[in-house]
Amino acid sequence: CREKLQMSASSIAKVTQFQNRAFATIGGSLSGVDVKTSKNPKPGRPSQFAIFQVEDLDSSMRAIMWADAFAKYGHHLKNDAVVFLRGRLEKKEKEKQEGDEDTESGVETTFFVDEAIPFENADQEMTRGVAICLKESSIINGGSRTLYDILKTYRVGKDGNARGSDLEIRLLMRDGTRATLKCPEFKLDMTSEMRRRI
């Protein structure tokens, strides 16, 4: 059977229910990207930052990427770009304006972005783990050896501390028995090429 990917991202509507200063990953389309320059930047430090809206299928949210993050990820912030954003949210009370019947009191949420990941890079950057199912017939016919030869090509480290995707092998035997092999020290560079080969 095919590999199963585990990716972690929350809808904007769900994130707005998180506690103040909670860390999260959201995804959506960008609009209103406004790049600004700090009035008093520190010498030798980045000075540009961005304010924009991120919108998914159901909701939208104001987002800010400060200068340090913008220096690294700012080139991904373009109107209509579809990206995943990692960061933390900040909530503050929104008071009803006197004489304005349309303004409601409530909570205003802003997402402070630490990292931006283009949609096309999501498999590699955001996949936490891969579960590969092997049938007994595949094992008997040498499929396990072929699989190992593919996987070792994309192994990112042998010290157990490498950043990469976790690997889990699920064995499906003819009599219905199932076994799961977890490989905590075998981290994978989850590229689209590796997925095609598997």
WOKA-V731062 format. One record per residue. BURIAL is + if it has 16 or more other C-alpha atoms within 10 Angstrom, else -. Layout:
BURIAL  BURIAL
This chain:
-  -  +  -  +  -  -  -  -  -  +  +  -  -  +  +  -  -  -  -  -  -  +  +  +  +  +  +  +  +  +  -  +  -  -  -  -  -  -  -  -  -  -  -  -  +  +  +  +  +  +  +  +  +  +  +  -  -  -  +  +  +  +  +  +  +  +  -  +  +  -  -  +  +  -  +  +  +  -  -  -  +  +  +  +  +  +  +  +  +  +  -  -  -  -  -  -  -  -  -  -  -  -  -  -  -  -  -  +  +  +  +  +  +  +  +  +  +  +  -  -  +  +  +  +  +  +  +  +  +  +  +  +  +  +  +  -  +  +  -  -  -  -  -  -  -  +  -  -  -  +  -  -  +  +  +  +  -  -  -  -  -  -  +  +  +  +  +  +  +  +  +  -  -  -  -  -  -  -  -  -  -  -  -  +  +  +  +  +  +  -  -  -  -  -  -  -  -
